[in-house]
Amino acid sequence: MPQPHGTARLDHVSAFAPADLARLFTAIEHCVLVHDARTKNILWANPAACAALGFTLDELIPLKAPDMSSRARPYRRETGVAWLQRAVDEGVSTVEWCYRSKDGQDIWSEARAVRVDLARGPVVMVQFRDIAEEKATRRDLSRTEGRLQAFLRNLDEGIVVLDDDGRVLFASESAVNLLGRDPGALAAADFAAFLAPDSAAVLQELLATAGGHGGQPTDGRYRLAISGAEDTTADRWFAVRCQYIDIQHDLRGLLLLFHDITATVRAEEEHRRDAQYLNHLARYNAMGDMAMAIAHEVSQPISAAHNFVAGVRGRLDRDDSADGQLNWGLEAATRQLDRAAQILRSLRAYVVRLEQSQQRVDLNDIVADCTYFIDVRARQHSVTLRWERTDEPLPVHCETVLIGQVVMNLAFNAIEEMADWPPEQRTVEVRTDRQGDFAEVCVVDAGKGLADLHVDRIFDGAFSSKGNGHGIGLALSHRIITRHGGEIEAADNTPRGAAFRFRLPLAESSP
């Protein structure tokens, strides 16, 4: 029979008297039961076992497994006997066993059975200890781990830890899904190999500086583009937050928390394209407004010059001696042609400004540049204009032609609103002013106002109060002003009409 693991030579304890050995044995805090190796009956129990089970030694000795074990199926007598027999055959056997105390309380135990060969014959010594708290702790840990695993699987944010060389020490399941990689391909992989070149350079910079941040998250937002194909439009973009971690010297490195922002990047690109189209459309509208003004203004001096020249020709045919009258006619024709030339020069200067980028300019000057075109439209509809420009400079940073287009859009709308009112009531006021840290332009009419209109939809591009309009002027105006960091609004005027105003942030004074 093999030597049991728990058997010890007794010649080394001969210095102890039997009574001393008994005291040492009974002082053991672990519970001890001694079973007969053949019958499996209880032969003895130490005080710790008696106290735990609530039986006296005399009460405990005649008990069988059903009297002192849980009645649950895994703890039936035949199961306990088989466990003790394994200890007899193999020398030692360990199980988790549920004892039951005298008052019916379950005692979850780790029980270790060891065969011991005594002079009277072999016995099985069972040592057991209460592991109820340990089992509860394990259950809690298992439950917590399960929850964490579920959370990590369903996180929108991926988690990756990299060592100092940028190799993957840990990757959450959500990170694997976000990166679209096989879990095996991520283990110990060089993370930079998955990135586009520019993003790999960003990562190397992070790795070089991460340890110096003292475990604090690095400032800023980083984007990493996953290189999936030669076509860069297939790349996916991630916003990344990084932090250097050192967890109990077990997991140390650069922690990356990242989430997919591909849709956001695409939207930003789309916004940039929209902004370019907005500039094009605004300039196209500005050219249309100027073309209308030119058609009206240039035709008058040219027609007048044509009439003067025709008159001169007629006089020449009738009387060659009328030099004074001829000179007067030619001078008048020249003046009209000069007027036409001046109009064209003004147009050329305005067109040149269409291509200028954002600059510092006085908002009063922009309004002044628009005066000519607004006056033309007002005269066409017999509308009286009132200009109230503040004497205080209103410096702003803007694209002058776009802001000028907003001024004209608002003024033209007000003029068209007044066109159907009695001539004596057709007035539109355009004024500039300073409101705190903002420069303001306000266009006021005396029309029907906004009472019956959807004020909250005026600037969304779907609104128009004109029977033949499409409302794109106000939508463009809103986008231009908000893109410049300003705001635009509409409100009822007192006692009648509407007031449209926009504000732009004042530029800081030059040093």
Buried (B, 14 or more C-beta within 10 A) or exposed (E): EEEBEBBEEEEEEEEEEEEEEEEEEEEEEEBBBBBBBEEBEBBBBBBBBBEBBBBEEEBBEEBEBEEBBBEEEEBBEEBBBEBBBBBBEEBBBBBEBBBBBBEEEBBBBBBBBBBBEEEEEBBBBBBBBBBEEEBEEEEEEEEEEEEEEEEBEEBEBBBBBBBEEBBBBBBBBBBBBBBEBEEEBBEEBEBBEBBBEEBBEBBEEBBEEBBEBEEEEBEEEBBBBBBBEEEEEEBBBBBBBBBBEEEEEEEBBBBBBBBBBBEEBEEEEEEEEBEEEBBEBBBEBBBEBBEBBBEEBBEEBBEBBEBBBEBBEEBEEEEEEBEEEBEBBBEBBEBBBEBBEEBEEBBEEBBEBBEEEEEEBBBBBBBBBBBBBBBBBBBEBEBBBEBEBBEEBBBBBBBBBBBBBBBBBBBBBBBBBBBEBEEEEBBBBBBBBBEEEBBBBBBBBBBBBBEEBEBEEBBEBEBBBEEEEEBEBBBBBBBBBEBBEBBBBBBBBEEBBBBBBBBBBBBEEEE
